[in-house]
Amino acid sequence: MRTASARHILVPGEELCNELKEKILSGSVTFEDVAKEHSKCPSGAEGGDLGTFSQGQMVPEFDSVVFNDKVGVVHGPIKTDFGYHLLEITSRDD
């Protein structure tokens, strides 16, 4: 079973999600700080850390990115029933 670790930021709107991504990519703020300040998920208090999980444990939109896209970069906005996410894959066993 494949596993990965990731962190995310959950916000209600796509526009805010894009603004936060730009700030992170510019280097003016860290992913962790943005998660702590803006994320609507309880994981925000931990810098967005979701820990390690297996393929199939997360919603399909998340799973698709985590197990197929590049590790160590900020992905998103990713829309789910919860809102809009920025997602960073921190590790994955391939």
N, C-alpha and C positions, 0 to 999 in steps of 0.2 A: 504494500500500500504506500503510495507516494504521500509525503508530508511536506509542509511548507510553514514558514513563519512570515507574518506580515503585520503591518500597522495601517490604520486608516483614519480618515477624518470624515465625519458624517455631518452634512449641513442640509437645510431644507431646500435650497435653490441652486440651480445650475450656475447662475451669474456669480454668486458668492463663491462657489466651488472653483470657478475659473480664476477669480481674483486671488484666492488663497494659493492656488497652484502657481500663479505668476510670482507671488511674493516668495514662495519657497524656492522656485527655480532661479530667482534673481539673487538668492543668498542673503536677503535682508532679514529673514526669519528661518528658524529650523522647523522641520516637520513636527517635531515633538511639541514645540511651543505653540504652533498653530493648533494642534490637536487639543492641547490643554485649554486654550482660550476659546476655540470655536466649535469643537466637535460636540454633537448632541448625543453621542454614544457614551456610556459609562467608561469605556476604554480610553476616552479622552484624558482622563485624570492620569493615566499611565503613558501619556504621549501617543495614544492611539494603538498601543501594542495589543495585538490579538493573540499572541502566543503562537504555539505550534498546533497545527490541525491537519487532518487528513483530507484527501481529495473527496469531495462529496459532502463534507460537513457544512460548508457555507452555501449561501444562495447561489444559483447557477451563474448569475452575472459576475459574481466575485470569483467563483471557482474557475471560470473560463480565463480570467486575467491571471490569477495567482499561479495556475498550473501550465500556462502557455506563453506568457509574456516575459519580458526581460526583468531580471532581478536587479534591485538597487536603484531603480528609477521611479519617479512619481507618475502613476497612471491615473487617468480620469479626466473629466468627471465620468463616473460610472453610475448609472441610474438603477436603483432598486426600489422596491415598495417602501423602503425606509427613508429614501431621499437620495441625495447625491453624495458620492464618495470620492475621495482621493485615496489611492491605495499604493503602498510601497511594499514590495516583496522583499523581505530581508534575508531569506534563505529558502532553498528548496532542494530536496534530493531528487535528482534526475537520474 
